[in-house]
């Protein structure tokens, strides 16, 4: 069957063109990402096992409660007892590196799309493409441009995981109560002060939901990225498929699930603002008043 539009050929030629004419630039990007990933991974690996466990248990106790802290304790002990602790730490490092890059670009882009409707019109279909394209497709150009290893795995993960951060940041900024924004403008806020003192604090629950979803999508993609040599638990999952080893697949998959639950519950807790049910409307306004040194009280509506 002949192609009326050889779109695949055009994309393939574009990737080869980039590879032939700008390989030095890709090498620089690859070295930067590799340095970040190595720093995060080695930083986690030098922490003693008991200290890393204690950190997650204490954090879960503080943010969620004692039941979750007990669940975290049993989960981490199970991961250690089954022999997947080292792979889990590597997977955690890859997830954190990918999430950090995704948020570094995703949150500012989300703010920009909330502020500029023309940017939103351009970015929205791109985000749709990033979210709906099969995850395996991202591995092909990433491996061609950066070779095998952590770098293509992290880059493909960033592309796959960044859309929730952009969308939910934009949604949170756009849905801040207009009365609060007008009050900030009335107090003489500059656009930057209005953003960081009024809009951003009130949009924080939505932004944190974006962070939560980004971490979850990054974790799922990091497992797939083992196909290009990213490492971690994905290697064990891939090996279990190749060998048809159901035991290895269950153990490594269970470690992924337990790590995902721990990260999900902890990050989700930051999206619940204390006291939000009682006085959500004046969070940013009080900040503006403190910033301006004013003594005025906001006028509540009946």
Helices and strands as residue ranges (DSSP letters): H 7-21, H 23-45, H 49-63, H 66-81, H 85-115, H 117-132, H 135-146, H 150-174, H 178-186, H 191-194, I 195-199, H 200-224, G 225-228, H 233-243, H 246-269, H 276-279, H 283-292
